[in-house]
């Protein structure tokens, strides 16, 4: 399964009542720091949260790097 970017209000993450199925407790706190239903974008790999998405840091994998370049191009237009 290819890495996927889960954005804010992504149905995949929201659909789990118990989000420990998708993310570790530590990463879940980072994803939803305010505990108010708002969460930060993060990378999913094989259905598991891996790390937060950082718009300022380019990922090292080829797909992440390509998506990052598209994001930067979008922001500069």
C-alpha positions as CSV (number, residue, x, y, z in Angstrom):
1,X,0.0,0.0,0.0
2,X,1.4,3.4,-1.0
3,X,1.8,6.1,1.7
4,X,-1.2,8.5,1.9
5,X,-1.6,11.9,3.4
6,X,-4.5,12.0,5.9
7,X,-5.7,15.6,6.0
8,X,-7.7,17.4,8.6
9,X,-11.2,15.8,8.9
10,X,-10.1,12.8,7.0
11,X,-12.8,10.1,7.1
12,X,-10.3,7.3,7.7
13,X,-9.1,8.7,11.0
14,X,-12.5,10.1,12.1
15,X,-14.2,6.8,11.5
16,X,-12.4,5.1,14.4
17,X,-14.0,5.5,17.8
18,X,-10.8,4.0,19.3
19,X,-8.0,5.6,17.3
20,X,-5.3,3.5,18.9
21,X,-6.1,1.1,16.0
22,X,-4.5,3.7,13.7
23,X,-2.0,5.6,15.8
24,X,0.2,5.1,18.9
25,X,-0.9,7.0,21.9
26,X,2.0,9.4,21.6
27,X,1.4,10.1,17.9
28,X,-2.4,10.4,18.5
29,X,-1.6,13.3,21.0
30,X,0.5,15.0,18.3
31,X,-2.2,14.5,15.6
32,X,-4.9,16.0,17.9
33,X,-3.1,18.3,20.3
34,X,-6.2,20.2,21.3
35,X,-8.5,17.2,21.9
36,X,-11.3,19.2,20.2
37,X,-11.9,17.1,17.1
38,X,-9.4,19.1,15.0
39,X,-6.3,17.3,13.9
40,X,-3.2,17.9,12.0
41,X,-2.4,16.2,8.6
42,X,-0.2,13.1,8.9
43,X,1.2,10.3,6.8
44,X,-0.4,6.9,6.7
45,X,1.6,3.8,5.8
46,X,-0.1,0.5,5.5
47,X,-3.1,1.9,7.4
48,X,-1.0,3.1,10.3
49,X,-0.1,6.7,11.2
50,X,3.6,7.2,10.8
51,X,4.4,10.9,11.3
52,X,2.9,14.3,11.1
53,X,3.1,16.1,7.7
54,X,5.4,19.1,7.8
55,X,4.9,21.5,4.9
56,X,8.4,23.0,5.4
57,X,10.3,19.7,5.4
58,X,10.5,17.6,2.3
59,X,10.0,13.8,2.9
60,X,12.8,11.6,1.9
61,X,10.8,8.9,0.0
62,X,10.1,9.5,-3.7
63,X,6.3,9.7,-3.5
64,X,6.4,12.1,-0.5
65,X,9.0,14.3,-2.2
66,X,6.9,14.4,-5.4
67,X,3.8,15.4,-3.4
68,X,5.8,18.0,-1.5
69,X,7.0,19.6,-4.8
70,X,3.4,19.7,-6.0
71,X,2.3,21.4,-2.8
72,X,5.1,24.0,-3.1
73,X,4.1,24.7,-6.7
74,X,0.5,25.1,-5.7
75,X,1.5,27.5,-2.9
76,X,3.6,29.6,-5.3
77,X,0.9,30.1,-7.9
